[in-house]
Amino acid sequence: QVQLVESGGGLVQPGGSLTLSCAASSRIFSSTVMAWFRQPPGKAREFVAVNRWKGSSIDYADSVKGRFTVSRDSPGNIFYLQMSDLKPEDTAVYYCAAGSQFSREQSDFRSWGQGTQVTVSS
């Protein structure tokens, strides 16, 4: 089971940008589905984005579409979430996850990172 470690969180002003990284303990194969979820303070964890490199399948939550972009590095060990035009409502702990189903459901992902905090505030 792949181990995942997120980094890149921090404090950013509204309208700013931030890129999160998810480093995997082993190469992420093109058929592996990678996803980002987030948990706002006091709320349940929610879907943000999902990607299967093979076939270029990508899906975003409506709340982040057009502002967030997922990508992977060439060797396939790091999964990114580029966030722009950040809003206070994007404040959350962000988690990356790995699985085999192209899905928005948390139960379809078997490997999770520990999370990284993103705070959007002036």
C-alpha positions as CSV (number, residue, x, y, z in Angstrom):
1,Q,0.0,0.0,0.0
2,V,1.5,3.3,-1.1
3,Q,2.3,5.9,1.6
4,L,1.3,9.5,0.9
5,V,2.7,12.7,2.4
6,E,1.2,16.1,1.6
7,S,3.0,19.4,1.9
8,G,2.7,23.0,0.7
9,G,-0.1,24.2,2.9
10,G,-0.1,27.6,4.7
11,L,-1.7,30.9,5.1
12,V,-2.6,32.9,2.0
13,Q,-4.6,36.0,1.3
14,P,-7.9,35.9,-0.6
15,G,-7.2,35.9,-4.3
16,G,-3.8,34.3,-3.8
17,S,-2.4,31.0,-5.0
18,L,-0.9,27.9,-3.5
19,T,0.4,24.6,-4.7
20,L,0.0,21.4,-2.7
21,S,2.2,18.4,-3.2
22,C,1.5,14.8,-2.4
23,A,4.6,12.6,-2.4
24,A,4.2,8.9,-2.8
25,S,6.5,6.3,-1.3
26,S,6.5,4.5,-4.7
27,R,5.9,5.3,-8.3
28,I,2.2,6.1,-9.0
29,F,1.3,4.1,-12.0
30,S,-0.7,5.7,-14.7
31,S,-3.7,3.5,-13.9
32,T,-3.7,4.6,-10.3
33,V,-6.5,7.0,-9.4
34,M,-5.3,10.0,-7.3
35,A,-7.6,12.4,-5.6
36,W,-7.7,15.4,-3.4
37,F,-10.3,15.9,-0.6
38,R,-10.6,18.6,2.0
39,Q,-12.2,19.1,5.4
40,P,-13.3,22.6,6.3
41,P,-13.4,23.5,10.0
42,G,-16.4,21.9,11.6
43,K,-17.5,20.2,8.5
44,A,-17.3,16.8,6.9
45,R,-14.5,15.9,4.5
46,E,-15.5,16.6,0.9
47,F,-14.3,15.8,-2.6
48,V,-12.1,18.3,-4.5
49,A,-10.6,16.6,-7.5
50,V,-9.7,13.2,-9.0
51,N,-7.3,12.1,-11.7
52,R,-6.5,9.0,-13.6
53,W,-3.3,9.7,-15.6
54,K,-4.1,6.9,-18.1
55,G,-6.7,8.2,-20.4
56,S,-6.4,11.7,-18.9
57,S,-9.5,11.4,-16.8
58,I,-10.0,14.4,-14.5
59,D,-13.0,15.6,-12.5
60,Y,-13.3,18.6,-10.2
61,A,-15.9,19.7,-7.6
62,D,-18.0,22.6,-9.0
63,S,-16.7,24.8,-6.2
64,V,-13.1,24.6,-7.4
65,K,-13.6,24.2,-11.2
66,G,-11.7,26.8,-13.1
67,R,-9.5,27.7,-10.1
68,F,-7.8,24.4,-9.1
69,T,-5.7,22.1,-11.4
70,V,-4.3,18.7,-10.7
71,S,-1.1,17.3,-12.2
72,R,1.7,14.8,-11.7
73,D,5.4,14.9,-12.2
74,S,7.0,12.9,-15.0
75,P,8.4,10.1,-12.9
76,G,5.0,9.7,-11.3
77,N,5.9,10.1,-7.7
78,I,4.3,13.4,-6.9
79,F,0.7,14.5,-7.3
80,Y,0.0,18.3,-7.3
81,L,-3.0,20.5,-6.6
82,Q,-2.5,24.0,-8.0
83,M,-4.9,26.4,-6.4
84,S,-5.6,30.0,-7.6
85,D,-8.1,32.7,-6.8
86,L,-8.4,31.3,-3.3
87,K,-11.4,32.2,-1.2
88,P,-11.9,32.1,2.6
89,E,-14.3,29.1,2.0
90,D,-11.3,27.1,0.6
91,T,-9.9,27.0,4.2
92,A,-9.5,23.4,5.1
93,V,-7.2,20.5,5.8
94,Y,-6.4,19.0,2.4
95,Y,-5.8,15.3,1.9
96,C,-4.5,13.3,-1.0
97,A,-5.6,9.8,-1.6
98,A,-4.9,6.9,-3.9
99,G,-7.2,4.1,-5.2
100,S,-8.2,2.2,-8.3
101,Q,-11.7,3.6,-8.9
102,F,-12.3,6.9,-10.8
103,S,-14.7,8.2,-8.2
104,R,-15.7,11.0,-5.9
105,E,-16.4,8.6,-3.0
106,Q,-13.9,8.5,-0.1
107,S,-14.6,4.8,0.4
108,D,-13.1,4.1,-3.0
109,F,-9.7,5.3,-1.9
110,R,-7.5,3.0,0.2
111,S,-4.4,5.1,0.9
112,W,-4.5,8.5,2.5
113,G,-2.0,11.2,3.6
114,Q,-2.0,12.9,6.9
115,G,-3.3,16.2,5.5
116,T,-2.0,19.7,5.2
117,Q,-3.7,22.9,6.4
118,V,-4.7,25.7,4.0
119,T,-5.9,28.9,5.5
120,V,-7.3,31.7,3.3
121,S,-7.5,34.9,5.3
122,S,-6.6,38.6,5.1
